[in-house]
Amino acid sequence: MRFEHSAPVRAAFPGLVAGVLVATGITPDVSAGPRVAAFTGQARTRLSAGSEAGFPEIQAWRRAFAAMGVKPTQYRCAAEALLRRLRIDGNLPRLHPLVDLCNAVSVAYAVPVAALDLDRITGDLTVRHAHGDEEYLTFAGGVERPEPGEIVFADAAGRAHARRWTNRQSGWSAVRAETSRVLVVVEGLHSTADADVTDLLDTLRTEVAVLWSPPAAHALLTGARPAFEVPSVALPPQEVRRSPPAPGGGSRERSRPASR
């Protein structure tokens, strides 16, 4: 399985930086509370100086949503929606230890983080413009069709695993109690996204290793390295293989849980 952003998406948003991580052996019976509290506390500290709407990370996503023809105050990116909820309600919902961790790290960095059940994804997963015939399963069990041109996470079976890019994750691949293998996706568009996404990815790797086991694979994706090959079998971190360089010099590595 490969995860990547399509060439048209990359062309439209050349500043996009993404981090991906594969975690295995995920279970719901761990205590993530102290770590969730620590990251949420970081977000509260930042919010005390001003609302999330003024954060450069959020402003970059608002510009992207406007460029997609989506009203950014009607459909907020995942990180903004979580930060807004934290500011108004004072806390975030508890859903699953991994989801709670991803949400807490997301608000700490003001960067969208999504966790998807790998066993619920068919074939390659591509962030691309929708054709309009994809199926999106809501958390209520209804089926929607994304608007043509809308940016979605689409798999080989024609399922949309997220709508409006980082706005709404599908109920189909959301992390649940029986989830064992997870693909975590982190995406930034702001000017310091390269450093921030790298730092966030390192943070998640550390936290997942403490609570479960070291991630099976991870990678930072940019225009020069746009794809990530998900290992079919979990490998110890020192044995994660990387595919040969892609044409053009790049290499291929390959919520509402998580924050979608």
Secondary structure by P-SEA (a helix, b strand, c coil): cbbbbcaaaaaacccbbbbbbbbccccccccaaaaaaaaaaaaaaaaaaccccccaaaaaaaaaaaaacccccccccaaaaaaaaaaaccbbbbccaaaaaaaaaaaaccbbbbbbcccccccbbbbccccccbbbbcccbbbbbcccccccccccccccccccccccccccccccccccbbbbbbbbcccaaaaaaaaaaaaaaaaaaaacccccccccccccccbbbccccccccccccccccccccbbbcccccccc
